[in-house]
Amino acid sequence: MLTEIQVAQAALKALEDKKAANIKILKTTDVTVLADYFIICTATSGTHVKSLSEEVERVLTELGEEPRRREGKRSDSWVLLDYACVIVHIFTKDAREFYNLEKLWADAKEVLPSSL
């Protein structure tokens, strides 16, 4: 079983390897019981959303972590992967602007990828 930091690091690397844009990591421990970290990123297209989500799932499954929930798999504008301690949000640019999770979770501390 991986720690929340290891899950976040593996998801981050998978997203970076597949060229996710504008990756933000929010430490949500003090603001919600939903997860310790939210990872939010932008995909360039619906196909890219799918590619990013499949890569995160592939990498974490190889490490023994399965998502508790997947949302938006039929959508071409967003996907949510819930790993209990880490929730990965993948959006197209328009969907990210619409949902604006960074504003919704403004009380969460942003974490630099290099400090994970």
C-alpha positions as CSV (number, residue, x, y, z in Angstrom):
1,M,0.0,0.0,0.0
2,L,1.4,3.4,-1.0
3,T,1.4,6.5,1.1
4,E,-0.6,9.5,0.0
5,I,2.7,11.2,-1.1
6,Q,3.7,8.2,-3.2
7,V,0.2,8.1,-4.9
8,A,0.5,11.8,-5.6
9,Q,4.0,11.5,-6.9
10,A,3.1,8.6,-9.2
11,A,0.0,10.4,-10.5
12,L,2.0,13.6,-11.1
13,K,4.7,11.8,-13.0
14,A,2.1,10.0,-15.2
15,L,0.5,13.3,-16.0
16,E,3.8,15.0,-16.8
17,D,4.9,12.1,-19.0
18,K,1.7,12.5,-21.1
19,K,2.1,16.3,-21.3
20,A,-0.7,17.5,-19.0
21,A,-0.7,21.3,-18.8
22,N,-0.9,23.7,-15.8
23,I,-0.7,21.0,-13.1
24,K,-1.7,22.2,-9.7
25,I,-1.4,20.2,-6.5
26,L,-3.6,21.3,-3.5
27,K,-3.0,20.0,0.0
28,T,-6.6,19.6,1.2
29,T,-6.0,17.8,4.5
30,D,-7.0,20.9,6.5
31,V,-10.1,21.9,4.4
32,T,-11.9,18.6,3.6
33,V,-12.1,14.9,4.6
34,L,-12.4,13.9,0.9
35,A,-8.7,13.6,0.3
36,D,-5.2,14.7,1.3
37,Y,-4.4,16.1,-2.1
38,F,-6.2,17.2,-5.2
39,I,-4.2,17.2,-8.4
40,I,-5.8,19.4,-11.1
41,C,-4.5,19.6,-14.7
42,T,-5.5,20.7,-18.2
43,A,-5.7,18.5,-21.3
44,T,-5.6,19.8,-24.8
45,S,-8.5,17.8,-26.1
46,G,-11.0,15.1,-25.3
47,T,-8.6,12.5,-26.6
48,H,-5.9,13.9,-24.3
49,V,-8.3,13.8,-21.3
50,K,-8.8,10.1,-22.0
51,S,-5.1,9.5,-22.5
52,L,-4.1,11.3,-19.3
53,S,-6.7,9.4,-17.2
54,E,-5.7,6.0,-18.7
55,E,-2.0,6.7,-18.0
56,V,-2.7,7.6,-14.4
57,E,-4.8,4.5,-13.9
58,R,-2.2,2.3,-15.6
59,V,0.7,3.6,-13.5
60,L,-1.1,3.4,-10.2
61,T,-2.6,0.0,-11.0
62,E,0.9,-1.3,-11.6
63,L,1.8,0.0,-8.2
64,G,-1.2,-1.8,-6.6
65,E,-3.5,1.2,-6.3
66,E,-7.0,1.0,-7.9
67,P,-9.3,4.1,-8.0
68,R,-12.3,3.9,-5.6
69,R,-14.3,5.9,-8.1
70,R,-14.1,7.2,-11.7
71,E,-16.3,9.9,-12.9
72,G,-16.6,11.5,-16.3
73,K,-15.2,8.5,-18.3
74,R,-17.9,9.1,-21.0
75,S,-17.2,12.8,-21.0
76,D,-14.7,14.4,-23.4
77,S,-14.1,17.4,-21.2
78,W,-13.3,16.0,-17.7
79,V,-12.4,13.0,-15.7
80,L,-12.1,12.5,-11.9
81,L,-10.1,9.6,-10.5
82,D,-10.6,9.1,-6.7
83,Y,-7.7,7.2,-5.0
84,A,-9.1,8.1,-1.5
85,C,-6.0,10.0,-0.4
86,V,-5.5,11.7,-3.8
87,I,-8.2,12.9,-6.2
88,V,-7.0,13.6,-9.8
89,H,-9.0,16.1,-11.8
90,I,-8.4,16.2,-15.5
91,F,-10.1,18.9,-17.5
92,T,-10.1,20.5,-20.9
93,K,-9.3,24.2,-20.7
94,D,-13.0,25.3,-21.0
95,A,-14.2,22.7,-18.4
96,R,-11.4,23.8,-16.0
97,E,-12.4,27.4,-16.3
98,F,-16.1,26.5,-15.8
99,Y,-15.6,24.4,-12.6
100,N,-12.8,26.6,-11.3
101,L,-11.7,24.2,-8.5
102,E,-8.8,26.4,-7.5
103,K,-11.3,29.1,-6.5
104,L,-13.6,26.6,-4.9
105,W,-10.8,25.2,-2.8
106,A,-8.9,28.5,-2.3
107,D,-8.4,27.6,1.4
108,A,-6.2,24.7,0.4
109,K,-2.5,25.1,0.3
110,E,-0.9,24.8,-3.1
111,V,2.1,22.5,-3.2
112,L,4.9,22.7,-5.7
113,P,5.5,19.4,-7.5
114,S,9.1,19.5,-6.5
115,S,8.2,19.5,-2.8
116,L,6.1,16.3,-2.9
